[in-house]
Each structure stands twice: as C-alpha cells, then as structure tokens.
Amino acid sequence: MAVTMICPNLGCRKTIVAPDGARGRLMRCAHCSQVFMVPIRDGSSEPATADETNNQKDKSGSKKH
C-alpha cells in the first residue's frame, strides 16, 4: 500500500505519495527537493532497530543464531 505524507519542508508542505517499497529509504520531494526519510510504519520516521528486525525475521520462520 502506498505511503501518503506531507513534505517536511515548512515552505512546501505538498502531499507526497511514495510506493510501499520506499519505506525506510531517503526520498526527495519533487516540488522543493527536500530530502527526507519515508516512515517505516505509520507515525515513525526512524529506521527499525536491530531488535525489531530480528523479531520480524523470527515471525517469518527464520532461525536465530
């Protein structure tokens, strides 16, 4: 599902729609060229921690070493 957000540049504030695959990656606003990170999940602009990544792997059936 696409991610809809508002450009963090206070002088721009345009609506931006990013593909779901862009989560956790840097993106540039097409209107003002501001670089920002697409949130990993709703309400978060920070990348996942190692613990969160390991928990996701555990749930998908991967084994811990």
C-alpha positions, 0 to 999 in steps of 0.5 A: 500500500502506498505511503501518503505524507506531507513534505517536511519542508515548512515552505512546501508542505505538498502531499507526497505519495511514495510506493510501499517499497520506499519505506525506510529509504531517503526520498526527495520531494519533487516540488522543493527537493527536500530530502527526507526519510519515508516512515517505516510504519505509520507515525515513525520516521526512524529506521527499525532497530536491530531488535525489531528486525530480528523479531520480524525475521523470527515471525517469518520462520527464520532461525536465530543464531 
